[in-house]
């Protein structure tokens, strides 16, 4: 998928990643409290997501059952890269430094980050 997801599209995709396949009626009910979207809004968003190649559907009787075609891991990687490029000029180091400088990382998060880095070191060693 070449085009990123908007905030609303992320919301809809999360519902599909969590509980697909879903009909338009099921999606409308699932997202009603969070978004207040009408059935027509959901239909429009599904149409856009279909054009982007992010969702697909199959017919079951008169209903269409939608599911994510775009894997969640791929969407996360694309969005992460876009965010890093846009905000931190592509530098993960600058982002982490910014988080450390602003004291935005808890002790638990620092320990988790340290463990991730140690694991990455172990995987890249011959």
C-alpha positions as semicolon CSV with decimal commas, in nm:
position;residue;x (nm);y (nm);z (nm)
1;X;0,000;0,000;0,000
2;X;0,154;0,326;-0,110
3;X;-0,077;0,572;0,060
4;X;-0,083;0,609;0,438
5;X;-0,389;0,582;0,655
6;X;-0,573;0,884;0,795
7;X;-0,668;0,893;1,162
8;X;-1,020;0,776;1,087
9;X;-0,895;0,499;0,861
10;X;-0,670;0,379;1,143
11;X;-0,974;0,359;1,371
12;X;-1,166;0,152;1,119
13;X;-0,868;-0,070;1,040
14;X;-0,811;-0,141;1,411
15;X;-1,170;-0,267;1,434
16;X;-1,107;-0,498;1,138
17;X;-0,771;-0,616;1,273
18;X;-0,939;-0,696;1,604
19;X;-1,258;-0,867;1,486
20;X;-1,274;-0,928;1,111
21;X;-1,461;-1,022;0,909
22;X;-1,730;-0,764;0,982
23;X;-2,030;-0,633;0,796
24;X;-2,101;-0,262;0,759
25;X;-2,373;-0,296;1,025
26;X;-2,128;-0,463;1,265
27;X;-1,863;-0,198;1,200
28;X;-2,114;0,082;1,255
29;X;-2,222;-0,069;1,587
30;X;-1,864;-0,140;1,698
31;X;-1,748;0,217;1,626
32;X;-2,063;0,405;1,730
33;X;-1,957;0,496;2,084
34;X;-1,602;0,586;1,985
35;X;-1,676;0,781;1,668
36;X;-2,048;0,839;1,622
37;X;-2,005;0,759;1,252
38;X;-2,310;0,678;1,044
39;X;-2,342;0,378;0,816
40;X;-2,276;0,608;0,518
41;X;-1,950;0,734;0,669
42;X;-1,834;0,375;0,722
43;X;-1,927;0,288;0,361
44;X;-1,728;0,587;0,229
45;X;-1,425;0,498;0,438
46;X;-1,439;0,133;0,334
47;X;-1,453;0,242;-0,029
48;X;-1,140;0,457;0,016
49;X;-0,962;0,177;0,199
50;X;-1,058;-0,065;-0,077
51;X;-0,912;0,172;-0,337
52;X;-0,591;0,191;-0,132
53;X;-0,574;-0,189;-0,121
54;X;-0,608;-0,198;0,259
55;X;-0,937;-0,391;0,283
56;X;-1,120;-0,657;0,092
57;X;-1,461;-0,817;0,123
58;X;-1,657;-1,123;0,027
59;X;-2,030;-1,156;-0,013
60;X;-2,230;-1,364;0,227
61;X;-2,590;-1,354;0,113
62;X;-2,679;-0,989;0,072
63;X;-2,412;-0,869;0,315
64;X;-2,051;-0,787;0,244
65;X;-1,802;-0,909;0,504
66;X;-1,498;-0,684;0,522
67;X;-1,152;-0,777;0,642
68;X;-0,812;-0,615;0,644
69;X;-0,596;-0,694;0,344
70;X;-0,315;-0,478;0,479
71;X;-0,135;-0,654;0,765
72;X;-0,126;-0,449;1,085
73;X;0,251;-0,496;1,116
74;X;0,303;-0,348;0,769
75;X;0,081;-0,048;0,847
76;X;0,272;0,014;1,171
77;X;0,609;-0,002;0,995
78;X;0,494;0,237;0,722
79;X;0,346;0,482;0,973
80;X;0,656;0,465;1,194
81;X;0,885;0,538;0,900
82;X;0,662;0,825;0,787
83;X;0,660;0,971;1,141
84;X;1,038;0,943;1,178
85;X;1,094;1,102;0,838
86;X;0,847;1,383;0,899
87;X;0,932;1,476;1,257
88;X;1,290;1,358;1,315
89;X;1,435;1,373;0,964
90;X;1,445;0,993;0,959
91;X;1,662;0,958;1,269
92;X;1,559;0,710;1,535
93;X;1,849;0,833;1,751
94;X;1,720;1,191;1,744
95;X;1,374;1,068;1,846
96;X;1,505;0,862;2,139
97;X;1,731;1,148;2,248
98;X;1,431;1,382;2,241
99;X;1,228;1,140;2,454
100;X;1,514;1,104;2,707
101;X;1,573;1,480;2,723
102;X;1,205;1,549;2,790
103;X;1,192;1,276;3,057
104;X;0,908;1,117;2,861
105;X;1,034;0,762;2,925
106;X;0,953;0,581;3,248
107;X;1,199;0,350;3,421
108;X;1,003;0,054;3,283
109;X;1,016;0,193;2,930
110;X;1,390;0,253;2,957
111;X;1,438;-0,108;3,073
112;X;1,224;-0,230;2,782
113;X;1,423;-0,019;2,536
114;X;1,748;-0,151;2,680
115;X;1,627;-0,510;2,644
116;X;1,523;-0,446;2,283
117;X;1,866;-0,302;2,203
118;X;2,044;-0,597;2,368
119;X;1,830;-0,839;2,169
120;X;1,908;-0,650;1,847
121;X;2,281;-0,665;1,927
122;X;2,257;-1,041;1,979
123;X;2,070;-1,091;1,650
124;X;2,320;-0,889;1,450
125;X;2,628;-1,065;1,594
126;X;2,777;-1,346;1,383
